[in-house]
Amino acid sequence: MGTNWGSFRGDLKDRLERGPEMNMKSETGLGLAIHWVQQALISAYEDNCPLGPVKTGRQSLKWTLEFESLRRGVRRLFNKLRSGKNPHSWELYREAQRKYRKEVRNDSKKLGGPL
């Protein structure tokens, strides 16, 4: 349900064609012409763009020290894993990642979010 741009253009053209003849050589005449064009634009837009309810966004997740700590732990394990020194790191990394995602999901569900 958006703006009907085809109808908007037609309405704007009609409004501008019906406008009074103006002397745009003077500052007053130019000011009147600008006002007329402005009012034609506003009227054409308001007639062709239905007003609708404003949708409010969902609440965002609050970044806490707990999330920061979990994220740092995941990154630390990932960096150890990249160095290749400990093959057991994959399991530790995946477990830390699961725990982090679970905490984020749980907190998001409290807010009613889709995560």
N, CA, C and O atoms as a Tinker XYZ file with bonds, in Angstrom:
   460  protein
     1  N      0.832000   -1.180000    0.000000    73     2
     2  CA     0.000000    0.000000    0.000000    64     1     3
     3  C      0.873000    1.238000    0.000000    63     2     4     5
     4  O      1.021000    1.898000    1.029000    81     3
     5  N      1.447000    1.555000   -1.136000    73     3     6
     6  CA     2.328000    2.704000   -1.204000    64     5     7
     7  C      1.724000    3.816000   -2.040000    63     6     8     9
     8  O      0.522000    3.854000   -2.303000    81     7
     9  N      2.585000    4.699000   -2.437000    73     7    10
    10  CA     2.166000    5.836000   -3.243000    64     9    11
    11  C      1.839000    5.391000   -4.652000    63    10    12    13
    12  O      2.570000    4.598000   -5.244000    81    11
    13  N      0.742000    5.899000   -5.192000    73    11    14
    14  CA     0.366000    5.638000   -6.571000    64    13    15
    15  C      1.048000    6.719000   -7.424000    63    14    16    17
    16  O      0.491000    7.797000   -7.637000    81    15
    17  N      2.253000    6.417000   -7.906000    73    15    18
    18  CA     3.065000    7.426000   -8.572000    64    17    19
    19  C      2.485000    7.884000   -9.905000    63    18    20    21
    20  O      2.642000    9.047000  -10.277000    81    19
    21  N      1.821000    6.993000  -10.624000    73    19    22
    22  CA     1.195000    7.387000  -11.888000    64    21    23
    23  C      0.119000    8.426000  -11.664000    63    22    24    25
    24  O      0.063000    9.436000  -12.365000    81    23
    25  N     -0.731000    8.178000  -10.688000    73    23    26
    26  CA    -1.795000    9.118000  -10.350000    64    25    27
    27  C     -1.205000   10.409000   -9.778000    63    26    28    29
    28  O     -1.708000   11.500000  -10.047000    81    27
    29  N     -0.145000   10.280000   -8.997000    73    27    30
    30  CA     0.521000   11.462000   -8.437000    64    29    31
    31  C      0.994000   12.395000   -9.550000    63    30    32    33
    32  O      0.760000   13.603000   -9.505000    81    31
    33  N      1.667000   11.813000  -10.554000    73    31    34
    34  CA     2.166000   12.635000  -11.672000    64    33    35
    35  C      1.021000   13.326000  -12.411000    63    34    36    37
    36  O      1.116000   14.501000  -12.766000    81    35
    37  N     -0.078000   12.568000  -12.640000    73    35    38
    38  CA    -1.235000   13.147000  -13.329000    64    37    39
    39  C     -1.856000   14.278000  -12.527000    63    38    40    41
    40  O     -2.160000   15.337000  -13.075000    81    39
    41  N     -2.047000   14.059000  -11.228000    73    39    42
    42  CA    -2.624000   15.101000  -10.366000    64    41    43
    43  C     -1.726000   16.325000  -10.304000    63    42    44    45
    44  O     -2.209000   17.456000  -10.354000    81    43
    45  N     -0.425000   16.106000  -10.197000    73    43    46
    46  CA     0.507000   17.230000  -10.132000    64    45    47
    47  C      0.466000   18.032000  -11.425000    63    46    48    49
    48  O      0.457000   19.262000  -11.401000    81    47
    49  N      0.440000   17.335000  -12.542000    73    47    50
    50  CA     0.381000   18.025000  -13.839000    64    49    51
    51  C     -0.895000   18.864000  -13.929000    63    50    52    53
    52  O     -0.847000   20.020000  -14.349000    81    51
    53  N     -2.040000   18.287000  -13.536000    73    51    54
    54  CA    -3.305000   19.030000  -13.564000    64    53    55
    55  C     -3.253000   20.261000  -12.675000    63    54    56    57
    56  O     -3.680000   21.341000  -13.083000    81    55
    57  N     -2.740000   20.108000  -11.479000    73    55    58
    58  CA    -2.671000   21.237000  -10.543000    64    57    59
    59  C     -1.772000   22.349000  -11.083000    63    58    60    61
    60  O     -2.101000   23.531000  -10.984000    81    59
    61  N     -0.634000   21.955000  -11.655000    73    59    62
    62  CA     0.283000   22.972000  -12.175000    64    61    63
    63  C     -0.296000   23.681000  -13.401000    63    62    64    65
    64  O     -0.076000   24.878000  -13.586000    81    63
    65  N     -1.040000   22.940000  -14.244000    73    63    66
    66  CA    -1.647000   23.558000  -15.429000    64    65    67
    67  C     -2.776000   24.507000  -15.046000    63    66    68    69
    68  O     -3.013000   25.495000  -15.741000    81    67
    69  N     -3.473000   24.221000  -13.953000    73    67    70
    70  CA    -4.577000   25.077000  -13.513000    64    69    71
    71  C     -4.092000   26.292000  -12.753000    63    70    72    73
    72  O     -4.892000   27.159000  -12.400000    81    71
    73  N     -2.822000   26.370000  -12.498000    73    71    74
    74  CA    -2.268000   27.468000  -11.711000    64    73    75
    75  C     -2.434000   28.805000  -12.408000    63    74    76    77
    76  O     -2.539000   28.871000  -13.633000    81    75
    77  N     -2.456000   29.855000  -11.630000    73    75    78
    78  CA    -2.605000   31.197000  -12.189000    64    77    79
    79  C     -1.350000   31.629000  -12.962000    63    78    80    81
    80  O     -0.241000   31.159000  -12.705000    81    79
    81  N     -1.563000   32.517000  -13.889000    73    79    82
    82  CA    -0.419000   33.109000  -14.600000    64    81    83
    83  C      0.315000   34.011000  -13.619000    63    82    84    85
    84  O     -0.301000   34.829000  -12.936000    81    83
    85  N      1.609000   33.861000  -13.553000    73    83    86
    86  CA     2.380000   34.643000  -12.591000    64    85    87
    87  C      3.529000   35.338000  -13.281000    63    86    88    89
    88  O      4.139000   34.819000  -14.216000    81    87
    89  N      3.799000   36.512000  -12.795000    73    87    90
    90  CA     4.916000   37.302000  -13.284000    64    89    91
    91  C      6.131000   36.942000  -12.432000    63    90    92    93
    92  O      6.248000   37.373000  -11.285000    81    91
    93  N      7.034000   36.145000  -13.010000    73    91    94
    94  CA     8.179000   35.683000  -12.222000    64    93    95
    95  C      9.394000   36.593000  -12.397000    63    94    96    97
    96  O     10.517000   36.222000  -12.055000    81    95
    97  N      9.152000   37.784000  -12.931000    73    95    98
    98  CA    10.263000   38.723000  -13.087000    64    97    99
    99  C     10.516000   39.496000  -11.802000    63    98   100   101
   100  O     11.601000   40.039000  -11.594000    81    99
   101  N      9.504000   39.540000  -10.943000    73    99   102
   102  CA     9.682000   40.243000   -9.674000    64   101   103
   103  C      9.888000   39.221000   -8.557000    63   102   104   105
   104  O      9.537000   38.049000   -8.692000    81   103
   105  N     10.447000   39.679000   -7.486000    73   103   106
   106  CA    10.698000   38.801000   -6.353000    64   105   107
   107  C      9.384000   38.301000   -5.752000    63   106   108   109
   108  O      9.294000   37.146000   -5.336000    81   107
   109  N      8.385000   39.148000   -5.705000    73   107   110
   110  CA     7.078000   38.762000   -5.171000    64   109   111
   111  C      6.427000   37.706000   -6.055000    63   110   112   113
   112  O      5.891000   36.720000   -5.550000    81   111
   113  N      6.469000   37.902000   -7.357000    73   111   114
   114  CA     5.879000   36.945000   -8.286000    64   113   115
   115  C      6.580000   35.596000   -8.218000    63   114   116   117
   116  O      5.932000   34.552000   -8.279000    81   115
   117  N      7.884000   35.616000   -8.093000    73   115   118
   118  CA     8.648000   34.376000   -7.976000    64   117   119
   119  C      8.305000   33.648000   -6.678000    63   118   120   121
   120  O      8.184000   32.423000   -6.658000    81   119
   121  N      8.149000   34.409000   -5.598000    73   119   122
   122  CA     7.762000   33.813000   -4.314000    64   121   123
   123  C      6.391000   33.166000   -4.400000    63   122   124   125
   124  O      6.189000   32.083000   -3.850000    81   123
   125  N      5.444000   33.802000   -5.078000    73   123   126
   126  CA     4.109000   33.233000   -5.247000    64   125   127
   127  C      4.163000   31.963000   -6.099000    63   126   128   129
   128  O      3.474000   30.988000   -5.801000    81   127
   129  N      4.971000   31.970000   -7.149000    73   127   130
   130  CA     5.106000   30.791000   -8.010000    64   129   131
   131  C      5.696000   29.613000   -7.231000    63   130   132   133
   132  O      5.239000   28.478000   -7.365000    81   131
   133  N      6.701000   29.893000   -6.427000    73   131   134
   134  CA     7.318000   28.839000   -5.610000    64   133   135
   135  C      6.285000   28.274000   -4.638000    63   134   136   137
   136  O      6.190000   27.059000   -4.469000    81   135
   137  N      5.517000   29.145000   -4.003000    73   135   138
   138  CA     4.489000   28.693000   -3.065000    64   137   139
   139  C      3.448000   27.839000   -3.783000    63   138   140   141
   140  O      3.011000   26.819000   -3.250000    81   139
   141  N      3.049000   28.244000   -4.983000    73   139   142
   142  CA     2.049000   27.488000   -5.740000    64   141   143
   143  C      2.563000   26.085000   -6.088000    63   142   144   145
   144  O      1.836000   25.103000   -5.939000    81   143
   145  N      3.801000   25.993000   -6.545000    73   143   146
   146  CA     4.389000   24.691000   -6.891000    64   145   147
   147  C      4.506000   23.820000   -5.641000    63   146   148   149
   148  O      4.226000   22.621000   -5.682000    81   147
   149  N      4.916000   24.425000   -4.546000    73   147   150
   150  CA     5.055000   23.682000   -3.288000    64   149   151
   151  C      3.711000   23.114000   -2.847000    63   150   152   153
   152  O      3.627000   21.944000   -2.472000    81   151
   153  N      2.669000   23.922000   -2.887000    73   151   154
   154  CA     1.339000   23.466000   -2.479000    64   153   155
   155  C      0.810000   22.391000   -3.432000    63   154   156   157
   156  O      0.145000   21.453000   -2.992000    81   155
   157  N      1.096000   22.516000   -4.726000    73   155   158
   158  CA     0.669000   21.507000   -5.703000    64   157   159
   159  C      1.346000   20.171000   -5.413000    63   158   160   161
   160  O      0.701000   19.125000   -5.474000    81   159
   161  N      2.630000   20.199000   -5.102000    73   159   162
   162  CA     3.360000   18.968000   -4.759000    64   161   163
   163  C      2.789000   18.314000   -3.499000    63   162   164   165
   164  O      2.558000   17.105000   -3.470000    81   163
   165  N      2.567000   19.107000   -2.482000    73   163   166
   166  CA     2.054000   18.569000   -1.219000    64   165   167
   167  C      0.667000   17.983000   -1.411000    63   166   168   169
   168  O      0.394000   16.878000   -0.942000    81   167
   169  N     -0.216000   18.706000   -2.094000    73   167   170
   170  CA    -1.587000   18.222000   -2.297000    64   169   171
   171  C     -1.607000   16.941000   -3.122000    63   170   172   173
   172  O     -2.318000   15.995000   -2.783000    81   171
   173  N     -0.835000   16.905000   -4.197000    73   171   174
   174  CA    -0.804000   15.711000   -5.048000    64   173   175
   175  C     -0.258000   14.519000   -4.269000    63   174   176   177
   176  O     -0.760000   13.404000   -4.414000    81   175
   177  N      0.746000   14.737000   -3.460000    73   175   178
   178  CA     1.314000   13.642000   -2.672000    64   177   179
   179  C      0.312000   13.148000   -1.627000    63   178   180   181
   180  O      0.104000   11.942000   -1.493000    81   179
   181  N     -0.298000   14.055000   -0.898000    73   179   182
   182  CA    -1.247000   13.661000    0.145000    64   181   183
   183  C     -2.447000   12.924000   -0.433000    63   182   184   185
   184  O     -2.989000   12.024000    0.208000    81   183
   185  N     -2.869000   13.297000   -1.640000    73   183   186
   186  CA    -4.011000   12.626000   -2.273000    64   185   187
   187  C     -3.659000   11.224000   -2.757000    63   186   188   189
   188  O     -4.546000   10.377000   -2.871000    81   187
   189  N     -2.402000   10.963000   -3.042000    73   187   190
   190  CA    -2.007000    9.688000   -3.638000    64   189   191
   191  C     -1.144000    8.801000   -2.749000    63   190   192   193
   192  O     -0.700000    7.736000   -3.177000    81   191
   193  N     -0.911000    9.226000   -1.539000    73   191   194
   194  CA    -0.133000    8.420000   -0.606000    64   193   195
   195  C     -0.966000    8.223000    0.653000    63   194   196   197
   196  O     -1.044000    9.116000    1.497000    81   195
   197  N     -1.593000    7.047000    0.781000    73   195   198
   198  CA    -2.446000    6.826000    1.949000    64   197   199
   199  C     -1.631000    6.780000    3.239000    63   198   200   201
   200  O     -0.536000    6.220000    3.291000    81   199
   201  N     -2.194000    7.379000    4.261000    73   199   202
   202  CA    -1.543000    7.347000    5.555000    64   201   203
   203  C     -1.769000    5.986000    6.188000    63   202   204   205
   204  O     -2.852000    5.411000    6.075000    81   203
   205  N     -0.769000    5.486000    6.837000    73   203   206
   206  CA    -0.877000    4.189000    7.499000    64   205   207
   207  C     -0.276000    4.272000    8.875000    63   206   208   209
   208  O      0.388000    5.253000    9.213000    81   207
   209  N     -0.503000    3.254000    9.670000    73   207   210
   210  CA     0.069000    3.279000   11.017000    64   209   211
   211  C      1.587000    3.172000   10.954000    63   210   212   213
   212  O      2.144000    2.511000   10.078000    81   211
   213  N      2.234000    3.825000   11.884000    73   211   214
   214  CA     3.690000    3.775000   11.975000    64   213   215
   215  C      4.064000    2.496000   12.700000    63   214   216   217
   216  O      3.588000    2.236000   13.805000    81   215
   217  N      4.915000    1.702000   12.079000    73   215   218
   218  CA     5.357000    0.457000   12.692000    64   217   219
   219  C      6.570000    0.736000   13.561000    63   218   220   221
   220  O      7.559000    1.312000   13.109000    81   219
   221  N      6.478000    0.321000   14.803000    73   219   222
   222  CA     7.616000    0.511000   15.687000    64   221   223
   223  C      8.516000   -0.705000   15.579000    63   222   224   225
   224  O      8.036000   -1.824000   15.397000    81   223
   225  N      9.784000   -0.496000   15.686000    73   223   226
   226  CA    10.746000   -1.588000   15.593000    64   225   227
   227  C     10.748000   -2.411000   16.866000    63   226   228   229
   228  O     10.291000   -1.962000   17.917000    81   227
   229  N     11.260000   -3.605000   16.756000    73   227   230
   230  CA    11.333000   -4.451000   17.935000    64   229   231
   231  C     12.490000   -3.983000   18.805000    63   230   232   233
   232  O     13.390000   -3.284000   18.340000    81   231
   233  N     12.455000   -4.369000   20.044000    73   231   234
   234  CA    13.518000   -3.978000   20.950000    64   233   235
   235  C     14.813000   -4.671000   20.555000    63   234   236   237
   236  O     14.807000   -5.804000   20.074000    81   235
   237  N     15.897000   -3.987000   20.760000    73   235   238
   238  CA    17.176000   -4.588000   20.411000    64   237   239
   239  C     17.774000   -5.304000   21.621000    63   238   240   241
   240  O     17.445000   -5.015000   22.772000    81   239
   241  N     18.641000   -6.223000   21.324000    73   239   242
   242  CA    19.314000   -7.004000   22.349000    64   241   243
   243  C     20.303000   -6.106000   23.088000    63   242   244   245
   244  O     21.079000   -5.384000   22.463000    81   243
   245  N     20.273000   -6.153000   24.400000    73   243   246
   246  CA    21.201000   -5.351000   25.204000    64   245   247
   247  C     22.518000   -6.111000   25.323000    63   246   248   249
   248  O     22.553000   -7.241000   25.810000    81   247
   249  N     23.583000   -5.487000   24.878000    73   247   250
   250  CA    24.891000   -6.121000   24.927000    64   249   251
   251  C     25.404000   -6.024000   26.354000    63   250   252   253
   252  O     25.607000   -4.927000   26.872000    81   251
   253  N     25.612000   -7.171000   26.988000    73   251   254
   254  CA    26.015000   -7.188000   28.395000    64   253   255
   255  C     27.461000   -7.660000   28.523000    63   254   256   257
   256  O     28.069000   -8.132000   27.562000    81   255
   257  N     27.986000   -7.521000   29.722000    73   255   258
   258  CA    29.344000   -8.002000   29.987000    64   257   259
   259  C     29.413000   -9.516000   29.832000    63   258   260   261
   260  O     30.446000  -10.056000   29.438000    81   259
   261  N     28.307000  -10.205000   30.143000    73   259   262
   262  CA    28.276000  -11.657000   29.986000    64   261   263
   263  C     28.434000  -12.038000   28.504000    63   262   264   265
   264  O     29.196000  -12.944000   28.168000    81   263
   265  N     27.709000  -11.339000   27.630000    73   263   266
   266  CA    27.842000  -11.602000   26.187000    64   265   267
   267  C     29.260000  -11.306000   25.720000    63   266   268   269
   268  O     29.838000  -12.056000   24.934000    81   267
   269  N     29.804000  -10.212000   26.212000    73   267   270
   270  CA    31.160000   -9.833000   25.819000    64   269   271
   271  C     32.163000  -10.900000   26.244000    63   270   272   273
   272  O     33.060000  -11.259000   25.482000    81   271
   273  N     32.004000  -11.396000   27.450000    73   271   274
   274  CA    32.899000  -12.429000   27.961000    64   273   275
   275  C     32.779000  -13.712000   27.137000    63   274   276   277
   276  O     33.786000  -14.322000   26.779000    81   275
   277  N     31.542000  -14.120000   26.839000    73   275   278
   278  CA    31.340000  -15.330000   26.040000    64   277   279
   279  C     31.932000  -15.157000   24.639000    63   278   280   281
   280  O     32.571000  -16.066000   24.110000    81   279
   281  N     31.714000  -13.996000   24.054000    73   279   282
   282  CA    32.228000  -13.752000   22.703000    64   281   283
   283  C     33.759000  -13.770000   22.694000    63   282   284   285
   284  O     34.370000  -14.335000   21.787000    81   283
   285  N     34.367000  -13.159000   23.689000    73   283   286
   286  CA    35.835000  -13.173000   23.777000    64   285   287
   287  C     36.363000  -14.592000   23.896000    63   286   288   289
   288  O     37.367000  -14.946000   23.278000    81   287
   289  N     35.673000  -15.409000   24.702000    73   287   290
   290  CA    36.084000  -16.803000   24.856000    64   289   291
   291  C     36.017000  -17.561000   23.540000    63   290   292   293
   292  O     36.911000  -18.343000   23.217000    81   291
   293  N     34.951000  -17.326000   22.782000    73   291   294
   294  CA    34.805000  -17.981000   21.475000    64   293   295
   295  C     35.926000  -17.536000   20.545000    63   294   296   297
   296  O     36.533000  -18.363000   19.864000    81   295
   297  N     36.205000  -16.239000   20.511000    73   295   298
   298  CA    37.271000  -15.729000   19.631000    64   297   299
   299  C     38.642000  -16.266000   20.057000    63   298   300   301
   300  O     39.474000  -16.597000   19.213000    81   299
   301  N     38.865000  -16.346000   21.347000    73   299   302
   302  CA    40.147000  -16.847000   21.849000    64   301   303
   303  C     40.359000  -18.298000   21.397000    63   302   304   305
   304  O     41.439000  -18.673000   20.941000    81   303
   305  N     39.292000  -19.106000   21.536000    73   303   306
   306  CA    39.390000  -20.508000   21.101000    64   305   307
   307  C     39.580000  -20.609000   19.595000    63   306   308   309
   308  O     40.322000  -21.466000   19.115000    81   307
   309  N     38.923000  -19.751000   18.864000    73   307   310
   310  CA    39.075000  -19.773000   17.404000    64   309   311
   311  C     40.511000  -19.445000   17.011000    63   310   312   313
   312  O     41.084000  -20.086000   16.129000    81   311
   313  N     41.081000  -18.453000   17.665000    73   311   314
   314  CA    42.461000  -18.085000   17.350000    64   313   315
   315  C     43.441000  -19.206000   17.697000    63   314   316   317
   316  O     44.408000  -19.430000   16.969000    81   315
   317  N     43.197000  -19.913000   18.807000    73   315   318
   318  CA    44.037000  -21.068000   19.144000    64   317   319
   319  C     43.874000  -22.161000   18.095000    63   318   320   321
   320  O     44.843000  -22.811000   17.701000    81   319
   321  N     42.649000  -22.352000   17.655000    73   319   322
   322  CA    42.351000  -23.363000   16.651000    64   321   323
   323  C     43.101000  -23.061000   15.356000    63   322   324   325
   324  O     43.626000  -23.972000   14.715000    81   323
   325  N     43.153000  -21.792000   14.973000    73   323   326
   326  CA    43.847000  -21.412000   13.738000    64   325   327
   327  C     45.337000  -21.697000   13.813000    63   326   328   329
   328  O     45.971000  -22.026000   12.811000    81   327
   329  N     45.881000  -21.568000   14.997000    73   327   330
   330  CA    47.325000  -21.819000   15.122000    64   329   331
   331  C     47.640000  -23.308000   14.964000    63   330   332   333
   332  O     48.781000  -23.668000   14.675000    81   331
   333  N     46.646000  -24.172000   15.150000    73   331   334
   334  CA    46.799000  -25.600000   14.908000    64   333   335
   335  C     47.575000  -26.341000   15.967000    63   334   336   337
   336  O     48.040000  -27.454000   15.720000    81   335
   337  N     47.729000  -25.762000   17.136000    73   335   338
   338  CA    48.528000  -26.401000   18.180000    64   337   339
   339  C     47.757000  -27.493000   18.918000    63   338   340   341
   340  O     48.359000  -28.437000   19.430000    81   339
   341  N     46.441000  -27.374000   18.975000    73   339   342
   342  CA    45.656000  -28.330000   19.753000    64   341   343
   343  C     44.480000  -28.827000   18.919000    63   342   344   345
   344  O     43.548000  -28.063000   18.667000    81   343
   345  N     44.498000  -30.100000   18.478000    73   343   346
   346  CA    43.395000  -30.620000   17.663000    64   345   347
   347  C     42.086000  -30.722000   18.450000    63   346   348   349
   348  O     41.012000  -30.767000   17.851000    81   347
   349  N     42.160000  -30.758000   19.767000    73   347   350
   350  CA    40.965000  -30.814000   20.608000    64   349   351
   351  C     40.224000  -29.474000   20.614000    63   350   352   353
   352  O     39.087000  -29.390000   21.078000    81   351
   353  N     40.874000  -28.429000   20.096000    73   351   354
   354  CA    40.294000  -27.079000   20.105000    64   353   355
   355  C     38.980000  -26.986000   19.329000    63   354   356   357
   356  O     38.115000  -26.183000   19.677000    81   355
   357  N     38.823000  -27.794000   18.289000    73   355   358
   358  CA    37.570000  -27.752000   17.509000    64   357   359
   359  C     36.366000  -28.005000   18.397000    63   358   360   361
   360  O     35.372000  -27.282000   18.327000    81   359
   361  N     36.453000  -29.022000   19.222000    73   359   362
   362  CA    35.331000  -29.357000   20.105000    64   361   363
   363  C     35.082000  -28.253000   21.124000    63   362   364   365
   364  O     33.938000  -27.883000   21.387000    81   363
   365  N     36.155000  -27.735000   21.690000    73   363   366
   366  CA    36.006000  -26.650000   22.660000    64   365   367
   367  C     35.407000  -25.406000   22.000000    63   366   368   369
   368  O     34.543000  -24.737000   22.567000    81   367
   369  N     35.887000  -25.114000   20.793000    73   367   370
   370  CA    35.394000  -23.955000   20.062000    64   369   371
   371  C     33.906000  -24.096000   19.755000    63   370   372   373
   372  O     33.130000  -23.169000   19.986000    81   371
   373  N     33.512000  -25.256000   19.235000    73   371   374
   374  CA    32.090000  -25.470000   18.886000    64   373   375
   375  C     31.204000  -25.386000   20.130000    63   374   376   377
   376  O     30.113000  -24.817000   20.083000    81   375
   377  N     31.668000  -25.943000   21.221000    73   375   378
   378  CA    30.873000  -25.892000   22.456000    64   377   379
   379  C     30.725000  -24.451000   22.949000    63   378   380   381
   380  O     29.637000  -24.043000   23.356000    81   379
   381  N     31.806000  -23.689000   22.914000    73   379   382
   382  CA    31.742000  -22.287000   23.326000    64   381   383
   383  C     30.825000  -21.494000   22.403000    63   382   384   385
   384  O     30.066000  -20.637000   22.856000    81   383
   385  N     30.899000  -21.784000   21.111000    73   383   386
   386  CA    30.047000  -21.095000   20.141000    64   385   387
   387  C     28.565000  -21.425000   20.391000    63   386   388   389
   388  O     27.716000  -20.535000   20.345000    81   387
   389  N     28.261000  -22.696000   20.655000    73   387   390
   390  CA    26.878000  -23.103000   20.947000    64   389   391
   391  C     26.354000  -22.390000   22.190000    63   390   392   393
   392  O     25.220000  -21.913000   22.215000    81   391
   393  N     27.199000  -22.325000   23.224000    73   391   394
   394  CA    26.791000  -21.671000   24.465000    64   393   395
   395  C     26.511000  -20.188000   24.228000    63   394   396   397
   396  O     25.522000  -19.647000   24.723000    81   395
   397  N     27.379000  -19.545000   23.477000    73   395   398
   398  CA    27.201000  -18.122000   23.160000    64   397   399
   399  C     25.898000  -17.899000   22.397000    63   398   400   401
   400  O     25.111000  -17.023000   22.754000    81   399
   401  N     25.667000  -18.691000   21.343000    73   399   402
   402  CA    24.442000  -18.534000   20.548000    64   401   403
   403  C     23.198000  -18.821000   21.373000    63   402   404   405
   404  O     22.179000  -18.148000   21.215000    81   403
   405  N     23.273000  -19.813000   22.250000    73   403   406
   406  CA    22.135000  -20.160000   23.095000    64   405   407
   407  C     21.784000  -18.993000   24.018000    63   406   408   409
   408  O     20.610000  -18.666000   24.191000    81   407
   409  N     22.790000  -18.374000   24.600000    73   407   410
   410  CA    22.550000  -17.232000   25.494000    64   409   411
   411  C     21.930000  -16.059000   24.727000    63   410   412   413
   412  O     21.006000  -15.410000   25.216000    81   411
   413  N     22.441000  -15.798000   23.539000    73   411   414
   414  CA    21.889000  -14.706000   22.729000    64   413   415
   415  C     20.441000  -15.015000   22.351000    63   414   416   417
   416  O     19.581000  -14.138000   22.422000    81   415
   417  N     20.171000  -16.248000   21.953000    73   415   418
   418  CA    18.799000  -16.648000   21.591000    64   417   419
   419  C     17.861000  -16.523000   22.777000    63   418   420   421
   420  O     16.763000  -15.984000   22.643000    81   419
   421  N     18.276000  -17.011000   23.930000    73   419   422
   422  CA    17.434000  -16.951000   25.122000    64   421   423
   423  C     17.110000  -15.513000   25.497000    63   422   424   425
   424  O     15.964000  -15.196000   25.816000    81   423
   425  N     18.110000  -14.644000   25.459000    73   423   426
   426  CA    17.877000  -13.249000   25.788000    64   425   427
   427  C     16.968000  -12.594000   24.756000    63   426   428   429
   428  O     16.125000  -11.764000   25.098000    81   427
   429  N     17.142000  -12.971000   23.497000    73   427   430
   430  CA    16.306000  -12.408000   22.441000    64   429   431
   431  C     14.859000  -12.844000   22.588000    63   430   432   433
   432  O     13.946000  -12.063000   22.321000    81   431
   433  N     14.638000  -14.090000   23.011000    73   431   434
   434  CA    13.264000  -14.584000   23.198000    64   433   435
   435  C     12.553000  -13.804000   24.300000    63   434   436   437
   436  O     11.338000  -13.615000   24.241000    81   435
   437  N     13.293000  -13.358000   25.289000    73   435   438
   438  CA    12.699000  -12.553000   26.362000    64   437   439
   439  C     12.143000  -11.252000   25.793000    63   438   440   441
   440  O     11.142000  -10.725000   26.279000    81   439
   441  N     12.815000  -10.737000   24.744000    73   439   442
   442  CA    12.379000   -9.504000   24.102000    64   441   443
   443  C     11.303000   -9.743000   23.049000    63   442   444   445
   444  O     10.674000   -8.796000   22.578000    81   443
   445  N     11.091000  -10.996000   22.681000    73   443   446
   446  CA    10.109000  -11.300000   21.651000    64   445   447
   447  C     10.664000  -11.234000   20.251000    63   446   448   449
   448  O      9.905000  -11.122000   19.289000    81   447
   449  N     11.976000  -11.303000   20.115000    73   447   450
   450  CA    12.624000  -11.226000   18.808000    64   449   451
   451  C     12.712000  -12.573000   18.123000    63   450   452   453
   452  O     12.472000  -13.601000   18.756000    81   451
   453  N     13.053000  -12.592000   16.837000    73   451   454
   454  CA    13.100000  -13.814000   16.067000    64   453   455
   455  C     14.374000  -14.638000   16.213000    63   454   456   457
   456  O     14.453000  -15.726000   15.642000    81   455
   457  N     15.376000  -14.163000   16.956000    73   455   458
   458  CA    16.634000  -14.903000   17.042000    64   457   459
   459  C     16.508000  -16.156000   17.780000    63   458   460
   460  O     17.489000  -16.884000   17.932000    81   459
